[in-house]
């Protein structure tokens, strides 16, 4: 079971870069499909959000083991996709996520920090 995740998130496509963004989206999904087959990630799920006035309008949640995701994030292939995303998406970012048993462990640390 996955204990970690990467959330690749964005706001909008930059004007004039729509074609690049569409191609990058498809290439990114193909990249993660390959990584699932290689056993590097457990799964991935893209999401497009309905318009709500906020600053996040889409994301891809990549699930896996913390160490494998950390290695993936440092790979040249990942970094190249990241740079392409920065060029064609506003508000692009990558955030680490706690999943599975790491959620309860994180919450225990959080609760332990609350002053008594």
Secondary structure, 3 states (H helix, E strand, C coil): CCCEEEEEEECEECCCCHHHHHHHHHHHHHHHHHHHHHCCCCEEEEEECCCCCCCCCEEEEEEECHHHHHHHHCCHHHHHHHHHHHHHEECCEEEEEECCHHHHHHHHHHHHCCCC
